[in-house]
């Protein structure tokens, strides 16, 4: 059970790092676009257009990490024993005698 708990902790830490990295990337992208628009206001529309594709790719990374987390947790949940699963049903024991 210890390994299962460590698996959950590892998934949580990995997910957190991935989301922090995605948010840091979007923040840097937005800061660079705002700085460019402040330096050259007539290019603001062009900068916004060029910023949309990388922002969408970074958001896709965040979504991909959420999907990977969900798959990892669902896989880890298969290792958790279900209460009463080891007990044999009473009908099967009665027919065997």
Secondary structure, 3 states (H helix, E strand, C coil): CHHHHHHHHHHHHHHHHHHHHHHHHHHHHHHHHHHHHHHCHHHHHHHHHHHHHHHHHHHHHHHHHHHHHHHHHHHHHCCCCCCCCCCCCHHHHHHHC
